[in-house]
Amino acid sequence: MNKQIDLTNLGGYPFTQDTLKFLQESYTVALSAIAKLCGSKSILFGCEIVALNVTAGWISYNGELLPFAGGTLGAGGIKIITNTTALIFDDASVHDVLLKKLLFWVHPKILITVS
């Protein structure tokens, strides 16, 4: 990896938001490069057709590695659902900060709701 943090030093690491950003960038850039190498709309693992269903798996989709939830095979297509989770900050403000993307197989006449 091109970015790392040496956490072996004693004395109390000065953990800040910049540290989290550094950590997140260290793997998101690398994973994005792998996703682009795999191509868009490529199955990486799973997503096998069993009877009339597609099993769960992982897909490279538009430069991202995303989990696929699986579903019943038929007309329709895939849809990206982004779930957000809000957290309460020290100043009592609330922000959507945890984001989780998932690919679903969506039929034209079926609406999917995710909690």
Buried (B, 14 or more C-beta within 10 A) or exposed (E): EEEEEEEEEEEEEEEEEEEEEEEEEBEEEEEEEEBEEBEEEBBBEBBEEEEEBBBBBBBBBEEBBBBBBBBEBEEBEBEEBEEEEEEEEEEEEEEEEEEEEBBBBBBEEEEEEEE
